[in-house]
Amino acid sequence: MHKMTFKTPLAIAIAAASFGLCGTASANTTLEERFAQLEARIAAAEQRAEAAERRAELAEQGHAAPSSSAPATNADIEERLARVERQSSGEEGFSFNVYARSGLLIGEDGKSAPGGPYLTPAGGNGGAVGRLGNEPDTYSEAILNYRMQFDNGAKARYTTMLAAGTNSSNDWVGDDTNLNVRQVYAEFSDLPSFTGAFENASIWAGKRFDRDNFDIHWLDSDVVFLAGTGGGIYDMQLADNWKSNLSVYGRSFSDYPVVNRENPGLDGEDSDTDNLVLTSNNYFGNWQVMVNGMSAADNDERDIGVGQTAADTGWHTMVAYHGDSFFGMGEGNFKAAVLHGQGLGAEVKGLGSNGDLTDDATATRLALYGTTYIAPKWRIAPSILAETSEDRFANGDSYDWATLNVRLANEINQNFEMQYEASYQWMDLDPQGYSDRNAVDGDYMKFTIAPTFKPELGGFWKRPEIRLFTTYSDWDESLNSYGASSLGSDGFTGGEFTFGVQTEVWF
């Protein structure tokens, strides 16, 4: 009888929603829109009925507790009811987020083909090319969150992120997979004791990706990627139009053979080097100004291998603009950033991740992209990523490259669209013998056609989707001799067709 009590109001709510919808619909409202509104009202009514039912169950528990336990007090009941409401609103409880991609990339010979956004010689220094129809891997991220809200209004969130990647097509990949715990952290917000500039600030500690990283999705390249283990504070309100974040991240370079100048007898012993990254990230309206200082104790003991030793300090800065239109020309969005770094900061994207950079290393990068509809059923996303750097790993070396990429989509119906992508990259690389690489210069180009299926269309950020694709790629023959890329490998020397299928999911 208890459940019947609440099913009846639900039926009444549904009927009322139906009559209300019919009575208020205008002459211009389509039947499809009216059904959508009705479904939304039914869902809301069901949620209200479920919450009411749970409240009644809790209330009954308070009035009819078994004799083996003490009756619940009014305060206990109120706290449990408040928790039900917070869980219903999403302010408390468990949530699950995913990013995943998986696909098959086959060459003209029927064999697996090399691929990936970083397959060109410039890719080793961040020179990504378009990713559509160019990914042979399986990669997934599973993000587990638990949110809590307390009586005093404070909130907490605990996050764990698992990630795995493989190039194998097998169902069981064994040693070929890489499973990592990439994030483990806690974050507190709405702390009632925080006042003044800290009133709306949140604090965190643990291992994480920085909240304000951003990327060019079509190149699978972050514009800036700050991550590691440490702690920080977000959203300090230092002035009316100035929010600031402050953090410190620790990163560990991989083990390396030490060249001990003071005691040659200890040469070859392994040593870990911790790189500390101190970051100040500031927002002035749409503008972002980021400043980073780095220190890696004893990293100058590292022998890079070309008569150079590595840097143990560095600095980095970025100025970015986050636009809410398509470069001021229409609806859409765009982001633009200029990054510069020296020493350990010359790895301008993955901050603090490269331990082989010299004291004299310098790098400057430009990142630019935008998205818009150019017609009711056509959307476009152009992007540019370019960098110039020198003295990275050897005196006199230089790495100059630029990528222009355009993603275009034509929405055919509510579940199908045609996607197209053209990517061009110019590079002039002179490694001065570092890692046995040879100087090369030339061009790379790629064009992809990808029929794409989706449960629902509606922009570049709608997922999941399943794509079929055909890709043609070509490059200057001289690039085959670089010595550290997929170009020039057996059966992959230029003018190549590849084919495949891929899914990409996020939620």
C-alpha positions as CSV (number, residue, x, y, z in Angstrom):
1,M,0.0,0.0,0.0
2,H,2.9,2.3,0.7
3,K,4.2,2.2,-2.8
4,M,0.7,2.5,-4.3
5,T,0.4,5.8,-2.4
6,F,3.1,7.3,-4.5
7,K,2.3,5.7,-7.8
8,T,-1.1,7.4,-7.9
9,P,0.4,11.0,-7.6
10,L,2.8,10.0,-10.3
11,A,0.0,9.1,-12.7
12,I,-1.8,12.3,-11.8
13,A,1.4,14.3,-12.4
14,I,1.8,12.6,-15.8
15,A,-1.7,13.3,-16.8
16,A,-1.6,16.9,-15.6
17,A,1.6,17.4,-17.6
18,S,-0.1,16.0,-20.7
19,F,-3.1,18.3,-20.4
20,G,-1.0,21.3,-19.5
21,L,1.3,20.7,-22.5
22,C,-1.6,20.4,-24.9
23,G,-3.3,23.5,-23.5
24,T,-0.3,25.8,-23.6
25,A,1.3,24.7,-26.9
26,S,1.3,27.4,-29.5
27,A,0.2,27.0,-33.1
28,N,3.9,27.1,-34.1
29,T,4.9,24.2,-31.8
30,T,5.6,21.0,-33.7
31,L,4.3,17.7,-32.6
32,E,7.9,16.5,-32.1
33,E,8.6,19.4,-29.8
34,R,5.4,18.8,-27.8
35,F,6.4,15.2,-27.3
36,A,9.9,16.2,-26.1
37,Q,8.4,18.6,-23.6
38,L,6.0,15.9,-22.4
39,E,8.8,13.4,-21.9
40,A,10.8,16.0,-19.9
41,R,7.8,16.7,-17.7
42,I,7.2,13.0,-17.1
43,A,10.9,12.5,-16.2
44,A,10.7,15.3,-13.7
45,A,7.5,14.0,-12.2
46,E,9.0,10.5,-11.8
47,Q,12.1,12.0,-10.1
48,R,9.9,14.0,-7.7
49,A,7.8,10.9,-6.9
50,E,10.9,8.8,-6.3
51,A,12.4,11.4,-3.9
52,A,9.0,11.6,-2.1
53,E,8.9,7.8,-1.8
54,R,12.4,7.7,-0.3
55,R,11.6,10.4,2.1
56,A,8.6,8.5,3.3
57,E,10.6,5.3,3.7
58,L,13.1,7.2,5.9
59,A,10.4,8.8,7.9
60,E,8.8,5.4,8.5
61,Q,12.1,4.0,9.7
62,G,12.3,6.8,12.2
63,H,8.8,6.1,13.7
64,A,9.0,2.3,13.5
65,A,12.5,1.3,14.3
66,P,13.0,-2.3,15.3
67,S,13.3,-3.0,19.0
68,S,16.9,-4.3,18.6
69,S,18.1,-0.7,17.8
70,A,17.5,2.7,19.2
71,P,14.8,4.8,17.3
72,A,16.2,7.4,14.9
73,T,16.0,11.0,16.2
74,N,14.4,13.8,14.3
75,A,18.0,15.2,13.7
76,D,19.0,11.8,12.2
77,I,16.0,11.8,9.9
78,E,16.6,15.3,8.8
79,E,20.2,14.6,8.0
80,R,19.3,11.5,6.0
81,L,16.5,13.4,4.1
82,A,19.0,16.2,3.3
83,R,21.4,13.6,2.0
84,V,18.7,12.1,-0.3
85,E,18.0,15.6,-1.7
86,R,21.7,16.3,-2.3
87,Q,22.2,12.9,-4.0
88,S,19.1,13.6,-6.2
89,S,20.6,16.9,-7.2
90,G,24.0,15.5,-8.1
91,E,25.7,17.5,-5.3
92,E,26.6,14.3,-3.5
93,G,27.4,10.8,-4.5
94,F,29.2,8.7,-7.1
95,S,29.8,9.7,-10.8
96,F,31.7,8.1,-13.6
97,N,33.3,9.7,-16.7
98,V,35.0,8.2,-19.7
99,Y,37.2,9.0,-22.6
100,A,38.0,6.2,-25.0
101,R,39.0,5.5,-28.6
102,S,39.6,2.3,-30.4
103,G,40.1,1.5,-34.1
104,L,41.7,-0.5,-36.8
105,L,44.2,1.1,-39.3
106,I,45.1,-1.0,-42.3
107,G,47.4,-0.2,-45.2
108,E,47.2,-1.0,-48.9
109,D,49.0,-4.3,-48.4
110,G,46.3,-5.5,-45.9
111,K,48.7,-5.2,-43.0
112,S,48.6,-2.9,-40.0
113,A,49.9,0.6,-40.9
114,P,51.9,3.1,-38.8
115,G,49.8,6.0,-37.6
116,G,49.2,8.5,-34.9
117,P,49.2,12.3,-34.7
118,Y,52.9,12.2,-33.9
119,L,54.2,9.9,-36.7
120,T,56.2,12.6,-38.5
121,P,59.8,13.6,-37.6
122,A,58.5,16.7,-36.0
123,G,56.2,14.6,-33.8
124,G,59.1,13.9,-31.4
125,N,59.1,17.6,-30.5
126,G,55.3,18.0,-30.4
127,G,54.6,18.5,-34.1
128,A,51.2,16.8,-34.3
129,V,49.2,16.3,-37.5
130,G,45.5,15.6,-37.9
131,R,44.2,12.6,-36.0
132,L,41.1,11.7,-38.1
133,G,41.7,8.4,-39.8
134,N,45.2,8.3,-38.4
135,E,44.9,6.4,-35.1
136,P,45.7,2.7,-34.8
137,D,45.6,2.4,-31.0
138,T,43.1,1.6,-28.2
139,Y,43.2,4.1,-25.4
140,S,40.7,4.6,-22.5
141,E,40.4,6.7,-19.4
142,A,37.9,5.8,-16.6
143,I,37.4,8.6,-14.1
144,L,35.7,7.8,-10.8
145,N,34.4,10.6,-8.6
146,Y,32.7,10.8,-5.3
147,R,31.2,14.1,-4.1
148,M,30.3,15.0,-0.6
149,Q,28.5,18.0,0.9
150,F,28.5,18.8,4.6
151,D,26.1,20.5,7.0
152,N,28.2,23.6,7.1
153,G,28.0,24.0,3.3
154,A,31.5,22.7,2.6
155,K,32.0,20.4,-0.4
156,A,34.6,17.7,-1.1
157,R,35.4,15.6,-4.2
158,Y,37.6,12.5,-4.4
159,T,38.8,11.5,-7.9
160,T,40.7,8.5,-9.2
161,M,41.5,8.1,-12.9
162,L,42.6,4.8,-14.6
163,A,44.0,4.9,-18.1
164,A,45.3,2.1,-20.4
165,G,46.6,2.1,-24.0
166,T,47.8,-0.5,-26.5
167,N,48.5,-0.9,-30.2
168,S,47.5,-4.5,-30.1
169,S,44.3,-5.6,-31.8
170,N,44.0,-8.7,-29.5
171,D,41.3,-9.1,-26.8
172,W,44.0,-10.0,-24.3
173,V,47.2,-8.0,-24.8
174,G,49.4,-9.1,-21.9
175,D,52.7,-7.2,-21.7
176,D,51.7,-4.9,-24.6
177,T,49.3,-2.8,-22.5
178,N,50.1,0.1,-20.2
179,L,47.7,0.5,-17.2
180,N,48.2,3.6,-15.1
181,V,46.6,5.3,-12.2
182,R,46.9,8.8,-13.7
183,Q,45.0,10.8,-11.1
184,V,44.4,10.4,-7.4
185,Y,43.4,13.6,-5.5
186,A,41.0,15.3,-3.2
187,E,39.5,18.8,-3.6
188,F,37.6,20.9,-1.1
189,S,35.4,23.9,-1.9
190,D,32.8,26.2,-0.4
191,L,34.8,26.2,2.9
192,P,32.9,28.5,5.3
193,S,36.1,29.6,7.0
194,F,37.4,31.0,3.7
195,T,36.7,34.7,3.4
196,G,37.8,37.7,1.4
197,A,39.9,36.8,-1.7
198,F,39.5,33.1,-0.7
199,E,35.7,33.0,-0.3
200,N,35.1,31.1,-3.5
201,A,38.5,29.3,-3.7
202,S,39.0,25.6,-3.6
203,I,42.1,23.7,-2.4
204,W,43.4,20.3,-3.6
205,A,46.3,17.8,-3.0
206,G,47.3,14.6,-4.7
207,K,48.2,13.4,-8.2
208,R,46.2,15.1,-11.0
209,F,45.9,16.9,-14.3
210,D,45.6,20.6,-13.8
211,R,42.0,21.8,-14.0
212,D,42.7,24.5,-16.6
213,N,44.7,22.5,-19.2
214,F,43.2,22.9,-22.7
215,D,43.9,21.3,-26.0
216,I,43.4,21.2,-29.8
217,H,41.3,18.1,-30.0
218,W,41.7,17.5,-33.8
219,L,45.5,17.2,-33.3
220,D,45.4,15.2,-30.1
221,S,47.6,17.9,-28.7
222,D,47.3,19.9,-25.5
223,V,48.0,23.5,-25.8
224,V,49.4,23.3,-22.3
225,F,49.5,20.2,-20.1
226,L,50.4,20.6,-16.4
227,A,50.3,17.5,-14.3
228,G,52.0,15.6,-11.5
229,T,51.8,15.2,-7.8
230,G,51.4,18.2,-5.5
231,G,48.8,20.7,-4.3
232,G,47.3,24.0,-5.0
233,I,44.5,26.5,-4.7
234,Y,42.1,27.6,-7.4
235,D,40.0,30.8,-7.9
236,M,41.5,33.3,-5.6
237,Q,39.6,36.5,-6.3
238,L,42.5,39.1,-6.2
239,A,40.5,41.9,-7.8
240,D,37.2,42.4,-9.5
241,N,38.5,41.1,-12.8
242,W,41.4,39.0,-11.6
243,K,41.2,35.3,-10.6
244,S,44.4,33.5,-9.7
245,N,45.4,29.9,-9.2
246,L,48.6,28.8,-7.4
247,S,50.1,25.3,-7.4
248,V,53.2,23.3,-7.0
249,Y,53.7,20.0,-9.0
250,G,56.4,17.4,-8.6
251,R,57.4,15.2,-11.5
252,S,60.1,12.5,-11.7
253,F,62.3,12.0,-14.8
254,S,63.0,8.4,-15.7
255,D,66.1,6.8,-14.3
256,Y,69.3,7.7,-16.1
257,P,73.0,6.7,-15.9
258,V,74.8,9.2,-13.8
259,V,78.1,10.7,-14.9
260,N,79.7,11.4,-11.6
261,R,82.4,14.0,-12.2
262,E,83.6,14.1,-8.6
263,N,83.9,10.3,-8.2
264,P,84.2,8.6,-11.6
265,G,84.1,5.2,-9.8
266,L,80.3,5.8,-9.2
267,D,79.5,6.3,-12.9
268,G,76.5,4.3,-14.1
269,E,74.5,4.3,-10.9
270,D,70.8,5.1,-11.5
271,S,69.3,8.3,-10.0
272,D,65.8,9.8,-9.9
273,T,65.5,13.5,-10.4
274,D,62.4,15.3,-9.1
275,N,61.4,18.4,-11.1
276,L,59.3,20.9,-9.1
277,V,57.0,23.1,-11.1
278,L,55.7,26.3,-9.3
279,T,52.8,27.7,-11.2
280,S,50.8,31.0,-11.1
281,N,47.8,30.9,-13.4
282,N,45.9,34.1,-13.8
283,Y,42.6,35.1,-15.5
284,F,41.6,38.6,-16.5
285,G,38.3,38.2,-18.2
286,N,39.0,36.2,-21.4
287,W,42.7,36.5,-21.0
288,Q,44.9,34.0,-19.3
289,V,48.5,34.6,-18.2
290,M,50.5,31.6,-16.9
291,V,54.0,31.8,-15.4
292,N,56.0,28.7,-14.3
293,G,59.3,28.2,-12.6
294,M,61.1,24.8,-12.5
295,S,63.9,23.3,-10.5
296,A,65.2,19.7,-10.9
297,A,67.9,19.0,-8.3
298,D,71.0,17.1,-9.7
299,N,69.6,17.0,-13.2
300,D,72.7,18.6,-14.4
301,E,74.4,15.3,-13.7
302,R,72.6,13.9,-16.7
303,D,74.8,13.3,-19.8
304,I,72.6,13.9,-22.9
305,G,75.1,12.1,-25.2
306,V,76.3,14.8,-27.5
307,G,78.8,16.5,-25.2
308,Q,76.0,18.3,-23.4
309,T,74.6,18.2,-19.9
310,A,71.0,18.8,-19.0
311,A,69.5,21.8,-17.3
312,D,68.4,21.8,-13.7
313,T,66.2,24.9,-13.8
314,G,63.9,26.6,-16.3
315,W,61.0,29.0,-16.7
316,H,57.9,29.1,-18.9
317,T,55.1,31.5,-19.7
318,M,51.9,31.5,-21.7
319,V,49.5,34.2,-22.7
320,A,46.2,32.9,-24.0
321,Y,42.8,34.3,-25.1
322,H,39.6,32.2,-24.8
323,G,37.1,33.7,-27.2
324,D,33.3,33.3,-27.1
325,S,32.9,33.8,-30.9
326,F,34.6,32.6,-34.0
327,F,37.4,35.2,-34.1
328,G,34.8,37.9,-33.8
329,M,33.3,37.0,-37.2
330,G,30.2,35.0,-36.0
331,E,28.9,32.4,-33.5
332,G,31.3,29.8,-32.3
333,N,34.5,29.9,-30.2
334,F,38.2,30.2,-30.5
335,K,41.3,29.9,-28.4
336,A,44.7,31.4,-29.1
337,A,48.0,31.1,-27.2
338,V,51.6,32.0,-27.4
339,L,54.0,30.0,-25.2
340,H,57.7,30.5,-24.5
341,G,60.2,28.7,-22.3
342,Q,63.9,28.3,-21.6
343,G,65.9,25.5,-20.0
344,L,63.6,22.9,-18.6
345,G,60.7,25.2,-19.6
346,A,61.6,24.8,-23.3
347,E,59.2,21.8,-23.3
348,V,56.4,24.3,-23.7
349,K,53.4,21.9,-23.8
350,G,54.1,19.1,-21.2
351,L,55.5,21.3,-18.5
352,G,58.4,19.7,-16.6
353,S,58.2,16.4,-18.5
354,N,61.5,16.5,-20.5
355,G,64.8,16.1,-18.6
356,D,67.1,16.2,-21.6
357,L,66.8,19.9,-22.3
358,T,70.0,22.0,-22.0
359,D,70.4,25.3,-20.0
360,D,70.4,27.2,-23.3
361,A,67.3,25.5,-24.8
362,T,64.6,28.0,-25.9
363,A,61.3,27.4,-27.6
364,T,58.4,29.5,-28.7
365,R,55.0,28.0,-29.8
366,L,51.8,29.4,-31.3
367,A,48.5,27.5,-30.9
368,L,45.3,28.6,-32.5
369,Y,41.9,27.0,-33.3
370,G,38.2,27.8,-33.6
371,T,34.9,26.2,-34.4
372,T,31.8,27.5,-36.2
373,Y,28.9,26.7,-38.5
374,I,29.5,28.1,-42.0
375,A,26.0,26.9,-43.1
376,P,23.0,25.3,-41.2
377,K,24.4,21.8,-41.9
378,W,28.1,22.5,-42.3
379,R,30.6,23.2,-39.6
380,I,34.4,23.8,-39.7
381,A,37.3,23.7,-37.2
382,P,40.6,25.2,-38.5
383,S,43.7,25.0,-36.3
384,I,47.4,26.1,-36.4
385,L,50.2,24.7,-34.3
386,A,53.7,25.9,-34.8
387,E,57.0,26.0,-33.0
388,T,60.6,27.2,-33.3
389,S,63.3,26.1,-30.9
390,E,67.1,25.8,-30.7
391,D,69.8,24.5,-28.5
392,R,67.4,21.9,-27.2
393,F,69.7,18.9,-26.8
394,A,72.9,20.1,-28.5
395,N,74.7,23.3,-29.3
396,G,73.4,24.8,-32.5
397,D,70.5,22.4,-33.0
398,S,67.2,23.7,-34.3
399,Y,63.6,22.3,-34.7
400,D,61.2,24.4,-36.7
401,W,57.8,23.1,-37.8
402,A,54.2,24.3,-38.5
403,T,50.9,22.4,-38.9
404,L,47.8,23.6,-40.5
405,N,44.7,21.4,-40.0
406,V,41.1,21.8,-41.0
407,R,38.2,19.5,-39.9
408,L,35.0,19.9,-41.8
409,A,31.6,18.1,-41.2
410,N,28.4,17.9,-43.2
411,E,25.4,16.8,-41.2
412,I,23.3,14.6,-43.5
413,N,20.5,13.5,-41.1
414,Q,20.0,13.2,-37.3
415,N,22.3,10.1,-37.1
416,F,24.8,10.5,-40.0
417,E,27.4,13.0,-41.1
418,M,30.3,13.1,-43.5
419,Q,33.6,14.3,-41.9
420,Y,36.6,15.5,-43.8
421,E,40.1,16.5,-42.6
422,A,43.1,18.0,-44.4
423,S,46.4,18.4,-42.6
424,Y,49.7,19.9,-43.8
425,Q,52.9,20.1,-41.9
426,W,56.2,21.8,-42.9
427,M,59.4,21.0,-40.9
428,D,63.1,21.9,-40.9
429,L,64.9,19.9,-38.3
430,D,68.7,20.0,-37.6
431,P,69.4,17.7,-34.5
432,Q,73.2,18.1,-34.8
433,G,73.6,14.4,-34.3
434,Y,71.4,14.1,-31.1
435,S,70.2,10.5,-30.7
436,D,71.8,9.6,-34.1
437,R,69.2,11.6,-36.0
438,N,69.8,13.3,-39.3
439,A,68.9,16.8,-40.5
440,V,65.8,16.9,-42.7
441,D,63.4,19.4,-44.2
442,G,60.3,18.9,-46.2
443,D,56.5,18.7,-46.1
444,Y,53.9,16.1,-45.0
445,M,50.2,16.1,-46.0
446,K,47.2,14.0,-45.2
447,F,43.5,14.0,-46.4
448,T,40.8,11.9,-44.8
449,I,37.1,11.1,-45.7
450,A,35.1,9.6,-42.8
451,P,31.4,8.6,-42.9
452,T,30.3,8.9,-39.3
453,F,27.4,7.6,-37.3
454,K,26.1,9.2,-34.1
455,P,23.1,8.6,-31.8
456,E,22.5,12.4,-32.1
457,L,24.2,15.2,-34.1
458,G,24.8,18.7,-32.8
459,G,28.4,20.0,-33.1
460,F,32.0,19.0,-32.9
461,W,31.7,18.0,-29.2
462,K,28.9,15.4,-29.5
463,R,30.0,11.8,-28.7
464,P,29.9,8.8,-29.0
465,E,30.5,8.2,-32.7
466,I,31.5,5.4,-35.0
467,R,33.6,6.3,-38.1
468,L,34.6,4.5,-41.3
469,F,37.5,6.3,-43.1
470,T,39.9,6.4,-46.0
471,T,43.1,8.4,-45.7
472,Y,45.7,9.4,-48.2
473,S,49.1,10.7,-46.9
474,D,52.2,11.8,-48.7
475,W,55.5,13.4,-47.8
476,D,58.9,14.5,-49.2
477,E,61.2,11.5,-49.6
478,S,64.0,13.3,-47.7
479,L,61.9,12.9,-44.5
480,N,62.4,9.2,-44.6
481,S,66.1,9.5,-43.5
482,Y,65.4,11.3,-40.2
483,G,66.0,8.1,-38.2
484,A,63.4,8.5,-35.5
485,S,59.9,8.4,-37.0
486,S,57.5,6.0,-38.7
487,L,58.1,7.6,-42.1
488,G,60.4,5.5,-44.3
489,S,59.7,2.2,-42.5
490,D,59.1,-0.9,-44.5
491,G,56.2,-0.4,-46.8
492,F,55.6,3.2,-45.6
493,T,57.6,5.5,-47.8
494,G,55.1,8.0,-49.1
495,G,51.9,8.2,-51.2
496,E,50.0,5.8,-48.9
497,F,46.4,4.9,-48.7
498,T,45.1,3.6,-45.3
499,F,41.6,2.4,-44.3
500,G,39.9,1.7,-41.1
501,V,37.1,2.0,-38.6
502,Q,37.1,3.7,-35.2
503,T,34.9,4.6,-32.3
504,E,35.4,7.6,-30.0
505,V,33.5,8.1,-26.7
506,W,33.3,10.6,-24.0
507,F,30.8,11.5,-21.3
